[in-house]
Amino acid sequence: MQTFRPGDDGYAEEIAGFQTSIPTRPAVVVAAENADDVKDAVNYAAEHELHVAVQATGHGLNAGTEGLLISTRRMTGVEIDAEKQTARVEAGVRWGAVIEAAAKHGLAPLSGSSPDVGVVGYTLSGGFGLMARRYGRAADHVQAIDVVTPDGELRTVTPGSELFWALLGGRAGFGVVTALEFGLVPVTELYGGGLYFDAADLPAVLRAWRTWAVTAPDELTTSIAVVALPGLPFLPEPIRGKHVANVRIAYLGEDGDELVKPLRAAAPVLLDTLKRLPYTDSGSIASDPPHPHPYHGTNATVEVLNDAMLAAVVEHATPETVLIIDRLGGELARRRTDGVGWDSAAQFVVRALSVVEDDVDPIRRAHAKLFDALAPWSTGRLLPFLYGAHSAEELATAFPAGDRARLKQLKAKYDPAGRFG
Ligand SMILES: Cc1cc2nc3c(=O)[nH]c(=O)nc-3n(C[C@H](O)[C@H](O)[C@H](O)COP(=O)(O)OP(=O)(O)OC[C@H]3O[C@@H](n4cnc5c(N)ncnc54)[C@H](O)[C@@H]3O)c2cc1C
């Protein structure tokens, strides 16, 4: 196991993550290679009364700690059990590795838009992905969690245990997960991609998408993103440098072209990338940016998407802000994970995301204007899409009110010194 302290060669590379908006300077970084290294790191932190943070990819909340950072990026083991249709992955694994390994057995994981996101951070956050309306969240499929708890013990927890419940949604506050075991689904391909419209057509496109998405079958998972694309040559000419409304589609049925007819008719289509594709290419549907950058984001879940809300979205759809609306419902409304609650009544989540130039406050204010307008219909927030630094009050809204007291009680039991997360 390697360790790094400020000034050491490799220190900056080890703490570097995808999200660069929060400066971080841990006193010591442990580059863990296995569960024993994680145990040693947790025990060392206890002896020295250090705060403990953990990072696989740095896609999420950057570990803005001055204590001890456990870097799990070397823990990359993936095992597929084709008969049981399960995967067992170590803490540093990204979705792309599971997608590739599972595909060899005609299976797929409940991964999200980007294959570069870490499996553990996404799953513990309550992350949901491209097949969510058909199969629910990744957390719904977890069967066992190996975790080093703040007392330095390596435990395996399964559904029914209070620690299992707290970890699935409570994220890093209860220990460092060293491995996850979860179910896979028998999917090898889907109908997916995007329809791109000029953002000037946003009112018509939003209305058509909302009406269409509300009655769509559970086999369809869809979102709409309003984004200013860079004028770079890798982008196809019809959308290069344009402010676009991009409807993203992942459909598990056979009649995709028939299903999307009303959308294709909503406004002139600048670019249509819809086709059948192997699940191994599912990252192409959203084509998330692959390069690290500083960004800040928040979101609100809502039970309806009425015309007043659509008008608020149109008003705040500026080139400085990426707006994304995901259709929820389907299996997301039915399934209950044995983990921290999920707002099953939420039908959509509205997200805002902006690149941070130097000061995050103007971004917070711009986002607040949109979410204030949506406030009468907002029911809460989703943890995976709270990007950057947020107040404790804002973070608390990512947990259903009924679960907050139990989380607090379990936090006091498992991490009495409050050193984790
Ligand atoms: C490009 C992009 C695409 C995304 N797409 C989706 C999507 O489709 N659906 C969705 O729901 N979310 C999505 N997200 C959000 C993503 O799920 C969260 O940001 C998630 O927390 C990232 O996890 P990570 O492991 O990659 O990041 P990390 O920064 O490594 O981890 C994030 C946090 O997870 C916790 N954590 C990580 N590893 C462990 C561990 N071993 N033990 C305990 N806690 C741990 C820590 O609190 C850590 O700060 C996306 C994010 C990005 C940047």
The ligand as an SDF file (V2000), in Angstrom:
LIG
                    3D

 53 58  0  0  0  0  0  0  0  0999 V2000
  -20.6420   12.6620  -15.8440 C   0  0  0  0  0  0  0  0  0  0  0  0
  -21.5490   12.2110  -14.7240 C   0  0  0  0  0  0  0  0  0  0  0  0
  -22.6440   11.3750  -15.0220 C   0  0  0  0  0  0  0  0  0  0  0  0
  -23.4990   10.9610  -14.0000 C   0  0  0  0  0  0  0  0  0  0  0  0
  -24.5720   10.1700  -14.3290 N   0  0  0  0  0  0  0  0  0  0  0  0
  -25.4280    9.7940  -13.3530 C   0  0  0  0  0  0  0  0  0  0  0  0
  -26.5930    9.0220  -13.6630 C   0  0  0  0  0  0  0  0  0  0  0  0
  -26.8600    8.6760  -14.8050 O   0  0  0  0  0  0  0  0  0  0  0  0
  -27.4170    8.6820  -12.6410 N   0  0  0  0  0  0  0  0  0  0  0  0
  -27.1560    9.0440  -11.3430 C   0  0  0  0  0  0  0  0  0  0  0  0
  -27.9480    8.7170  -10.4670 O   0  0  0  0  0  0  0  0  0  0  0  0
  -26.0550    9.7580  -11.0260 N   0  0  0  0  0  0  0  0  0  0  0  0
  -25.2050   10.1450  -11.9930 C   0  0  0  0  0  0  0  0  0  0  0  0
  -24.1300   10.9060  -11.6800 N   0  0  0  0  0  0  0  0  0  0  0  0
  -23.9080   11.2760  -10.2780 C   0  0  0  0  0  0  0  0  0  0  0  0
  -23.0870   10.2000   -9.5730 C   0  0  0  0  0  0  0  0  0  0  0  0
  -23.9000    9.0620   -9.3150 O   0  0  0  0  0  0  0  0  0  0  0  0
  -22.5770   10.7410   -8.2290 C   0  0  0  0  0  0  0  0  0  0  0  0
  -21.7870   11.8970   -8.4630 O   0  0  0  0  0  0  0  0  0  0  0  0
  -21.7470    9.6690   -7.5150 C   0  0  0  0  0  0  0  0  0  0  0  0
  -21.5940   10.0490   -6.1630 O   0  0  0  0  0  0  0  0  0  0  0  0
  -20.3780    9.5060   -8.1530 C   0  0  0  0  0  0  0  0  0  0  0  0
  -19.7110    8.4320   -7.5630 O   0  0  0  0  0  0  0  0  0  0  0  0
  -18.1620    8.1520   -7.9030 P   0  0  0  0  0  0  0  0  0  0  0  0
  -17.7440    6.9440   -7.1630 O   0  0  0  0  0  0  0  0  0  0  0  0
  -17.9450    8.2090   -9.3690 O   0  0  0  0  0  0  0  0  0  0  0  0
  -17.4460    9.4590   -7.3220 O   0  0  0  0  0  0  0  0  0  0  0  0
  -16.5210    9.6460   -6.0350 P   0  0  0  0  0  0  0  0  0  0  0  0
  -16.2750   11.1210   -5.9760 O   0  0  0  0  0  0  0  0  0  0  0  0
  -15.3490    8.7700   -6.0750 O   0  0  0  0  0  0  0  0  0  0  0  0
  -17.4620    9.2340   -4.8590 O   0  0  0  0  0  0  0  0  0  0  0  0
  -18.5540   10.0540   -4.5440 C   0  0  0  0  0  0  0  0  0  0  0  0
  -18.8820    9.9180   -3.0880 C   0  0  0  0  0  0  0  0  0  0  0  0
  -19.3560    8.5900   -2.8690 O   0  0  0  0  0  0  0  0  0  0  0  0
  -18.9140    8.1370   -1.6160 C   0  0  0  0  0  0  0  0  0  0  0  0
  -18.0810    6.9330   -1.8390 N   0  0  0  0  0  0  0  0  0  0  0  0
  -17.3180    6.6250   -2.9070 C   0  0  0  0  0  0  0  0  0  0  0  0
  -16.7040    5.4410   -2.7110 N   0  0  0  0  0  0  0  0  0  0  0  0
  -17.0910    4.9980   -1.4990 C   0  0  0  0  0  0  0  0  0  0  0  0
  -16.7770    3.8580   -0.7120 C   0  0  0  0  0  0  0  0  0  0  0  0
  -15.9510    2.9000   -1.1630 N   0  0  0  0  0  0  0  0  0  0  0  0
  -17.3220    3.7280    0.5120 N   0  0  0  0  0  0  0  0  0  0  0  0
  -18.1720    4.6750    0.9960 C   0  0  0  0  0  0  0  0  0  0  0  0
  -18.4920    5.7970    0.3110 N   0  0  0  0  0  0  0  0  0  0  0  0
  -17.9550    5.9540   -0.9320 C   0  0  0  0  0  0  0  0  0  0  0  0
  -18.1330    9.2670   -0.9960 C   0  0  0  0  0  0  0  0  0  0  0  0
  -19.0300   10.0750   -0.2260 O   0  0  0  0  0  0  0  0  0  0  0  0
  -17.6840   10.0810   -2.1580 C   0  0  0  0  0  0  0  0  0  0  0  0
  -17.4790   11.4280   -1.8280 O   0  0  0  0  0  0  0  0  0  0  0  0
  -23.2550   11.3450  -12.6690 C   0  0  0  0  0  0  0  0  0  0  0  0
  -22.1540   12.1580  -12.3740 C   0  0  0  0  0  0  0  0  0  0  0  0
  -21.3270   12.5980  -13.3800 C   0  0  0  0  0  0  0  0  0  0  0  0
  -20.1810   13.5060  -13.0220 C   0  0  0  0  0  0  0  0  0  0  0  0
  1  2  1  0
  2  3  1  0
  2 52  2  0
  3  4  2  0
  4  5  1  0
  4 50  1  0
  5  6  2  0
  6  7  1  0
  6 13  1  0
  7  8  2  0
  7  9  1  0
  9 10  1  0
 10 11  2  0
 10 12  1  0
 12 13  2  0
 13 14  1  0
 14 15  1  0
 14 50  1  0
 15 16  1  0
 16 17  1  0
 16 18  1  0
 18 19  1  0
 18 20  1  0
 20 21  1  0
 20 22  1  0
 22 23  1  0
 23 24  1  0
 24 25  2  0
 24 26  1  0
 24 27  1  0
 27 28  1  0
 28 29  2  0
 28 30  1  0
 28 31  1  0
 31 32  1  0
 32 33  1  0
 33 34  1  0
 33 48  1  0
 34 35  1  0
 35 36  1  0
 35 46  1  0
 36 37  1  0
 36 45  1  0
 37 38  2  0
 38 39  1  0
 39 40  1  0
 39 45  2  0
 40 41  1  0
 40 42  2  0
 42 43  1  0
 43 44  2  0
 44 45  1  0
 46 47  1  0
 46 48  1  0
 48 49  1  0
 50 51  2  0
 51 52  1  0
 52 53  1  0
M  END
$$$$
